[in-house]
Amino acid sequence: MTMRAPVCVFLFTAFVVSTAIADAPAAPAAGAAPAAAGGRKRREPPPAVVPTAEVEAAERLYRSQNYAGAVDKAKAALNRNERYTPAMLVMAKAYFKLGKNEWVKTLGDMMKNAGASEAERAEIYQMLAFMEIDKQNTPGAIEMLKKATGARPDNALLWNNLGAQYLVAKNYREAVPVLEKATQLQSSFAKAHLNLGSAYRGVKEYEKALAEYQQALQLFPRYADAVFNMGILYLDADKMPNQDFVAKLNAAIAYLQQYKQMVAGVGQTVGPEADAYIQEAQDGIKKEQKRIERQKKQEERDKQRAAKKAADDAKKAAGPAPGAPVPAGAAPPTSAAPPAAAPRPAAPATPAAPAPRYAPAPAAAPPAAGASPAPRRAP
């Protein structure tokens, strides 16, 4: 439901300015403005009220997650000073937690008109970015976070959040310098090191990615997400230093199993992704082993063919070449047929054998022209 914009954003009480004037006019102070015509003094505006106590109370309520109470205390502060931007900011944060996003936008505009500081505007931009993230509008979130980092370029958290949205958009080249900035501003920021490792993985700088994951794990030894990402790195990388393909996948399996143990060890539920990635790595190992086996067999066949060819070539080389001269003392080759053997005397005629009782089966007829012989079974 669209929230109807009020005529006045808040119900503010007007400032009560005392108009009482002392009977006896006081002597003008040195440097004071001269009296107005007719002898009356020019009235100066009262100093701005700073509702510090109300804002501090609102902050305490906000930190204790009493967001409605924080809104009420912030309103009390704004009733005393309608342009006090710290009160507007705590109210905007409370409204954000309550899901009243239209109020957040309205308060952001009010803060801008009231001359909010760069730090205050950066917080508003970040809340607006989170609202875009909730709508899955990654480009809109990136735009708001770019404004936030522009307002607070010294804030590592804002740079990390911007880099994280570049990772969501798979814009790894833009993510790298942004997350490098976050880690430079705060070297102990484990989450920024983790995100930077993922950005390096996206641009295939695998050794740098591994170094960032290891740095995150060093800063936070129980950082399960860092172990998980190391497993994904070894699974996705084309190659890793000093490891063949199978060793790389075995390392991925080891990290993913370690991740499962860490998550289960703190009583959390392990999602199905880890098992799916482990299965993917195991399938990859089996395929690689089969490929290696096929390659070895092919190399053996190639070796045997090469040996046979070498033997055949050697035999050919050993025989006389056509047209070669006959060695001295050797009988010249002749193409005459060998002499026929002397005819043998004819054998005496023998009586014919009696016909068999049963005639043998006739021989199979030869295959017809163009017909294929029956296939032979493989051994």
Contacts in CASP RR format, 6 or more apart in sequence:
PFRMAT RR
TARGET T0000
AUTHOR 0000-0000-0000
METHOD contacts of the structure
MODEL  1
MTMRAPVCVFLFTAFVVSTAIADAPAAPAAGAAPAAAGGRKRREPPPAVV
PTAEVEAAERLYRSQNYAGAVDKAKAALNRNERYTPAMLVMAKAYFKLGK
NEWVKTLGDMMKNAGASEAERAEIYQMLAFMEIDKQNTPGAIEMLKKATG
ARPDNALLWNNLGAQYLVAKNYREAVPVLEKATQLQSSFAKAHLNLGSAY
RGVKEYEKALAEYQQALQLFPRYADAVFNMGILYLDADKMPNQDFVAKLN
AAIAYLQQYKQMVAGVGQTVGPEADAYIQEAQDGIKKEQKRIERQKKQEE
RDKQRAAKKAADDAKKAAGPAPGAPVPAGAAPPTSAAPPAAAPRPAAPAT
PAAPAPRYAPAPAAAPPAAGASPAPRRAP
2 102 0 8 1.000
3 100 0 8 1.000
3 102 0 8 1.000
3 103 0 8 1.000
5 106 0 8 1.000
9 106 0 8 1.000
9 107 0 8 1.000
9 110 0 8 1.000
10 75 0 8 1.000
10 78 0 8 1.000
10 79 0 8 1.000
10 82 0 8 1.000
11 79 0 8 1.000
12 78 0 8 1.000
12 79 0 8 1.000
12 82 0 8 1.000
13 79 0 8 1.000
15 46 0 8 1.000
15 49 0 8 1.000
17 46 0 8 1.000
21 41 0 8 1.000
25 41 0 8 1.000
28 34 0 8 1.000
28 35 0 8 1.000
33 42 0 8 1.000
35 41 0 8 1.000
35 42 0 8 1.000
36 42 0 8 1.000
48 81 0 8 1.000
48 83 0 8 1.000
49 80 0 8 1.000
49 81 0 8 1.000
50 81 0 8 1.000
50 84 0 8 1.000
51 76 0 8 1.000
51 77 0 8 1.000
51 78 0 8 1.000
51 80 0 8 1.000
51 81 0 8 1.000
51 84 0 8 1.000
51 87 0 8 1.000
54 73 0 8 1.000
54 74 0 8 1.000
54 76 0 8 1.000
54 77 0 8 1.000
54 80 0 8 1.000
54 87 0 8 1.000
55 73 0 8 1.000
55 74 0 8 1.000
55 77 0 8 1.000
55 84 0 8 1.000
55 86 0 8 1.000
55 87 0 8 1.000
55 90 0 8 1.000
57 73 0 8 1.000
58 69 0 8 1.000
58 70 0 8 1.000
58 71 0 8 1.000
58 73 0 8 1.000
58 74 0 8 1.000
58 77 0 8 1.000
58 87 0 8 1.000
58 90 0 8 1.000
58 91 0 8 1.000
58 94 0 8 1.000
59 70 0 8 1.000
59 90 0 8 1.000
61 67 0 8 1.000
61 69 0 8 1.000
61 70 0 8 1.000
61 73 0 8 1.000
61 94 0 8 1.000
62 70 0 8 1.000
62 90 0 8 1.000
62 93 0 8 1.000
62 94 0 8 1.000
62 97 0 8 1.000
65 97 0 8 1.000
67 94 0 8 1.000
67 95 0 8 1.000
67 97 0 8 1.000
67 98 0 8 1.000
68 94 0 8 1.000
68 98 0 8 1.000
69 94 0 8 1.000
70 90 0 8 1.000
70 91 0 8 1.000
70 93 0 8 1.000
70 94 0 8 1.000
71 91 0 8 1.000
71 94 0 8 1.000
71 95 0 8 1.000
71 98 0 8 1.000
74 87 0 8 1.000
74 88 0 8 1.000
74 90 0 8 1.000
74 91 0 8 1.000
74 94 0 8 1.000
75 91 0 8 1.000
77 84 0 8 1.000
77 86 0 8 1.000
77 87 0 8 1.000
78 84 0 8 1.000
78 87 0 8 1.000
78 88 0 8 1.000
78 91 0 8 1.000
81 87 0 8 1.000
83 114 0 8 1.000
84 114 0 8 1.000
85 111 0 8 1.000
85 114 0 8 1.000
85 115 0 8 1.000
85 116 0 8 1.000
85 117 0 8 1.000
85 120 0 8 1.000
86 120 0 8 1.000
88 107 0 8 1.000
88 108 0 8 1.000
88 110 0 8 1.000
88 111 0 8 1.000
88 114 0 8 1.000
88 116 0 8 1.000
89 107 0 8 1.000
89 111 0 8 1.000
89 116 0 8 1.000
89 120 0 8 1.000
89 123 0 8 1.000
89 124 0 8 1.000
91 103 0 8 1.000
91 107 0 8 1.000
92 103 0 8 1.000
92 104 0 8 1.000
92 107 0 8 1.000
92 108 0 8 1.000
92 111 0 8 1.000
92 123 0 8 1.000
92 124 0 8 1.000
92 127 0 8 1.000
93 123 0 8 1.000
93 127 0 8 1.000
95 101 0 8 1.000
95 103 0 8 1.000
95 104 0 8 1.000
95 107 0 8 1.000
96 104 0 8 1.000
96 127 0 8 1.000
96 130 0 8 1.000
96 131 0 8 1.000
101 131 0 8 1.000
104 124 0 8 1.000
104 127 0 8 1.000
104 128 0 8 1.000
104 131 0 8 1.000
105 128 0 8 1.000
107 124 0 8 1.000
108 116 0 8 1.000
108 121 0 8 1.000
108 124 0 8 1.000
111 120 0 8 1.000
111 121 0 8 1.000
111 124 0 8 1.000
112 121 0 8 1.000
116 124 0 8 1.000
118 151 0 8 1.000
118 152 0 8 1.000
119 151 0 8 1.000
119 152 0 8 1.000
121 147 0 8 1.000
121 151 0 8 1.000
122 148 0 8 1.000
122 149 0 8 1.000
122 150 0 8 1.000
122 151 0 8 1.000
122 152 0 8 1.000
122 155 0 8 1.000
122 158 0 8 1.000
123 148 0 8 1.000
125 144 0 8 1.000
125 145 0 8 1.000
125 147 0 8 1.000
125 148 0 8 1.000
125 151 0 8 1.000
126 144 0 8 1.000
126 145 0 8 1.000
126 148 0 8 1.000
126 158 0 8 1.000
126 161 0 8 1.000
128 144 0 8 1.000
129 140 0 8 1.000
129 141 0 8 1.000
129 142 0 8 1.000
129 144 0 8 1.000
129 145 0 8 1.000
129 148 0 8 1.000
129 161 0 8 1.000
129 165 0 8 1.000
130 141 0 8 1.000
132 138 0 8 1.000
132 140 0 8 1.000
132 141 0 8 1.000
132 143 0 8 1.000
132 144 0 8 1.000
133 141 0 8 1.000
133 165 0 8 1.000
138 165 0 8 1.000
138 168 0 8 1.000
138 169 0 8 1.000
139 169 0 8 1.000
141 165 0 8 1.000
142 162 0 8 1.000
142 165 0 8 1.000
142 166 0 8 1.000
142 169 0 8 1.000
145 158 0 8 1.000
145 161 0 8 1.000
145 162 0 8 1.000
145 163 0 8 1.000
145 165 0 8 1.000
146 162 0 8 1.000
148 155 0 8 1.000
148 158 0 8 1.000
148 161 0 8 1.000
148 162 0 8 1.000
149 155 0 8 1.000
149 158 0 8 1.000
149 159 0 8 1.000
149 162 0 8 1.000
152 158 0 8 1.000
154 185 0 8 1.000
155 185 0 8 1.000
156 181 0 8 1.000
156 182 0 8 1.000
156 183 0 8 1.000
156 185 0 8 1.000
156 186 0 8 1.000
156 189 0 8 1.000
156 192 0 8 1.000
157 182 0 8 1.000
159 178 0 8 1.000
159 179 0 8 1.000
159 181 0 8 1.000
159 182 0 8 1.000
159 185 0 8 1.000
159 192 0 8 1.000
160 179 0 8 1.000
160 182 0 8 1.000
160 189 0 8 1.000
160 191 0 8 1.000
160 192 0 8 1.000
160 195 0 8 1.000
162 178 0 8 1.000
163 174 0 8 1.000
163 175 0 8 1.000
163 178 0 8 1.000
163 179 0 8 1.000
163 182 0 8 1.000
163 195 0 8 1.000
163 199 0 8 1.000
164 195 0 8 1.000
166 172 0 8 1.000
166 174 0 8 1.000
166 175 0 8 1.000
166 178 0 8 1.000
166 199 0 8 1.000
167 175 0 8 1.000
167 195 0 8 1.000
167 198 0 8 1.000
167 199 0 8 1.000
172 199 0 8 1.000
172 201 0 8 1.000
172 202 0 8 1.000
172 203 0 8 1.000
173 203 0 8 1.000
175 195 0 8 1.000
175 198 0 8 1.000
175 199 0 8 1.000
176 196 0 8 1.000
176 199 0 8 1.000
176 200 0 8 1.000
176 203 0 8 1.000
179 192 0 8 1.000
179 195 0 8 1.000
179 196 0 8 1.000
179 197 0 8 1.000
179 199 0 8 1.000
180 196 0 8 1.000
182 189 0 8 1.000
182 192 0 8 1.000
182 195 0 8 1.000
182 196 0 8 1.000
183 189 0 8 1.000
183 192 0 8 1.000
183 193 0 8 1.000
183 196 0 8 1.000
183 212 0 8 1.000
186 192 0 8 1.000
188 219 0 8 1.000
190 215 0 8 1.000
190 216 0 8 1.000
190 219 0 8 1.000
190 220 0 8 1.000
190 223 0 8 1.000
190 226 0 8 1.000
191 216 0 8 1.000
193 212 0 8 1.000
193 213 0 8 1.000
193 215 0 8 1.000
193 216 0 8 1.000
193 219 0 8 1.000
194 212 0 8 1.000
194 213 0 8 1.000
194 216 0 8 1.000
194 223 0 8 1.000
194 225 0 8 1.000
194 226 0 8 1.000
194 229 0 8 1.000
196 212 0 8 1.000
197 208 0 8 1.000
197 209 0 8 1.000
197 212 0 8 1.000
197 213 0 8 1.000
197 229 0 8 1.000
198 209 0 8 1.000
198 229 0 8 1.000
200 206 0 8 1.000
200 208 0 8 1.000
200 209 0 8 1.000
200 212 0 8 1.000
201 209 0 8 1.000
201 229 0 8 1.000
201 232 0 8 1.000
201 233 0 8 1.000
201 236 0 8 1.000
201 237 0 8 1.000
202 209 0 8 1.000
204 237 0 8 1.000
204 238 0 8 1.000
206 233 0 8 1.000
206 237 0 8 1.000
206 238 0 8 1.000
206 239 0 8 1.000
206 240 0 8 1.000
207 241 0 8 1.000
209 233 0 8 1.000
210 230 0 8 1.000
210 233 0 8 1.000
210 240 0 8 1.000
213 226 0 8 1.000
213 229 0 8 1.000
213 230 0 8 1.000
213 233 0 8 1.000
214 226 0 8 1.000
214 230 0 8 1.000
216 223 0 8 1.000
216 226 0 8 1.000
217 223 0 8 1.000
217 226 0 8 1.000
217 227 0 8 1.000
217 230 0 8 1.000
220 226 0 8 1.000
222 262 0 8 1.000
222 266 0 8 1.000
224 259 0 8 1.000
224 262 0 8 1.000
224 263 0 8 1.000
227 255 0 8 1.000
227 258 0 8 1.000
227 259 0 8 1.000
227 262 0 8 1.000
228 255 0 8 1.000
228 256 0 8 1.000
228 259 0 8 1.000
228 274 0 8 1.000
230 255 0 8 1.000
231 251 0 8 1.000
231 252 0 8 1.000
231 255 0 8 1.000
231 256 0 8 1.000
231 259 0 8 1.000
231 277 0 8 1.000
232 252 0 8 1.000
232 277 0 8 1.000
233 252 0 8 1.000
234 240 0 8 1.000
234 248 0 8 1.000
234 249 0 8 1.000
234 251 0 8 1.000
234 252 0 8 1.000
234 255 0 8 1.000
235 249 0 8 1.000
235 252 0 8 1.000
235 256 0 8 1.000
235 277 0 8 1.000
235 280 0 8 1.000
235 281 0 8 1.000
237 248 0 8 1.000
239 245 0 8 1.000
239 248 0 8 1.000
240 248 0 8 1.000
240 251 0 8 1.000
243 251 0 8 1.000
245 288 0 8 1.000
246 285 0 8 1.000
246 288 0 8 1.000
246 289 0 8 1.000
249 281 0 8 1.000
249 282 0 8 1.000
249 284 0 8 1.000
249 285 0 8 1.000
249 288 0 8 1.000
250 281 0 8 1.000
250 285 0 8 1.000
252 277 0 8 1.000
252 281 0 8 1.000
253 278 0 8 1.000
253 281 0 8 1.000
253 282 0 8 1.000
256 274 0 8 1.000
256 277 0 8 1.000
256 278 0 8 1.000
256 281 0 8 1.000
257 278 0 8 1.000
259 274 0 8 1.000
260 270 0 8 1.000
260 274 0 8 1.000
260 275 0 8 1.000
263 269 0 8 1.000
263 270 0 8 1.000
264 270 0 8 1.000
326 332 0 8 1.000
326 333 0 8 1.000
367 373 0 8 1.000
END
